[in-house]
Amino acid sequence: MPLYEFTCEQCDHTFEELVFDGDQVACPKCDSARVAKLLSVPGLAKSTSSALPMSSCGDPSLPPCGAPWCQRKG
Protein backbone atom coordinates (compact mmCIF):
# COMPACT_ATOMS: atom_id res chain seq x y z
CA MET A 1 0.00 0.00 0.00
CA PRO A 2 1.53 3.36 -0.97
CA LEU A 3 1.24 5.08 2.42
CA TYR A 4 3.96 7.66 2.98
CA GLU A 5 4.85 10.03 5.79
CA PHE A 6 5.48 13.68 4.96
CA THR A 7 6.45 16.87 6.72
CA CYS A 8 5.34 20.29 5.59
CA GLU A 9 8.25 22.66 4.91
CA GLN A 10 6.01 25.67 5.59
CA CYS A 11 4.29 24.80 8.90
CA ASP A 12 6.31 21.72 10.07
CA HIS A 13 3.15 19.58 10.28
CA THR A 14 3.87 15.82 9.94
CA PHE A 15 1.21 13.65 8.29
CA GLU A 16 0.62 10.38 6.41
CA GLU A 17 -0.89 10.26 2.94
CA LEU A 18 -1.91 7.56 0.46
CA VAL A 19 -0.06 8.44 -2.72
CA PHE A 20 -0.61 6.84 -6.08
CA ASP A 21 1.43 7.45 -9.23
CA GLY A 22 1.15 11.09 -10.30
CA ASP A 23 -0.69 12.30 -7.18
CA GLN A 24 0.23 15.74 -5.85
CA VAL A 25 0.57 15.92 -2.07
CA ALA A 26 -0.41 18.99 -0.05
CA CYS A 27 -0.30 19.64 3.67
CA PRO A 28 -3.76 19.03 5.21
CA LYS A 29 -3.12 21.76 7.80
CA CYS A 30 -1.99 24.72 5.66
CA ASP A 31 -2.58 23.36 2.12
CA SER A 32 1.04 24.03 1.10
CA ALA A 33 2.54 21.93 -1.69
CA ARG A 34 6.01 22.32 -0.14
CA VAL A 35 6.20 18.90 1.52
CA ALA A 36 9.09 16.48 2.00
CA LYS A 37 8.75 12.71 2.13
CA LEU A 38 10.16 11.24 5.33
CA LEU A 39 12.04 7.98 5.54
CA SER A 40 9.81 5.56 7.42
CA VAL A 41 10.49 2.05 8.66
CA PRO A 42 7.52 -0.31 8.93
CA GLY A 43 6.66 -1.20 12.50
CA LEU A 44 6.57 -4.77 13.75
CA ALA A 45 3.49 -6.10 15.48
CA LYS A 46 4.14 -6.57 19.18
CA SER A 47 2.70 -9.66 20.77
CA THR A 48 3.20 -11.33 24.12
CA SER A 49 1.84 -14.58 22.73
CA SER A 50 2.89 -16.78 19.85
CA ALA A 51 -0.80 -17.39 19.04
CA LEU A 52 -2.34 -15.64 16.06
CA PRO A 53 -4.89 -12.92 16.91
CA MET A 54 -7.80 -14.99 15.60
CA SER A 55 -6.63 -18.31 17.04
CA SER A 56 -8.42 -20.15 19.82
CA CYS A 57 -5.48 -19.37 22.15
CA GLY A 58 -4.32 -22.97 22.35
CA ASP A 59 -7.68 -24.63 23.11
CA PRO A 60 -8.98 -26.36 19.95
CA SER A 61 -12.43 -26.87 21.54
CA LEU A 62 -13.03 -23.10 21.54
CA PRO A 63 -14.03 -21.03 18.50
CA PRO A 64 -11.61 -18.37 17.26
CA CYS A 65 -11.25 -15.28 19.43
CA GLY A 66 -13.37 -12.37 18.25
CA ALA A 67 -15.82 -14.48 16.29
CA PRO A 68 -19.51 -13.44 16.67
CA TRP A 69 -20.36 -16.90 18.01
CA CYS A 70 -17.48 -16.95 20.50
CA GLN A 71 -18.63 -17.98 23.99
CA ARG A 72 -15.36 -17.15 25.73
CA LYS A 73 -15.46 -14.45 28.36
CA GLY A 74 -12.55 -12.05 28.83
Residue pairs with C-beta under 8 A, 6 or more apart in sequence:
1 18
2 18
2 19
2 20
3 16
3 17
3 18
3 19
4 16
4 17
4 19
4 25
4 37
4 38
4 40
5 14
5 15
5 16
5 37
5 38
5 40
6 14
6 15
6 16
6 17
6 25
6 27
6 35
6 36
6 37
6 38
7 13
7 14
7 15
7 35
7 36
7 38
8 14
8 15
8 27
8 29
8 30
8 32
8 34
8 35
9 32
9 34
9 35
9 36
10 27
10 30
10 32
10 34
11 27
11 29
11 30
11 32
13 27
13 28
13 29
13 30
14 38
15 27
15 28
15 29
17 25
19 25
24 33
25 33
25 35
26 32
26 33
26 35
27 33
27 34
27 35
49 57
51 57
51 58
53 65
53 66
54 64
54 65
54 66
54 67
55 64
55 65
56 62
56 63
56 64
56 65
57 65
62 70
62 71
62 72
63 69
63 70
63 71
63 72
64 70
65 72
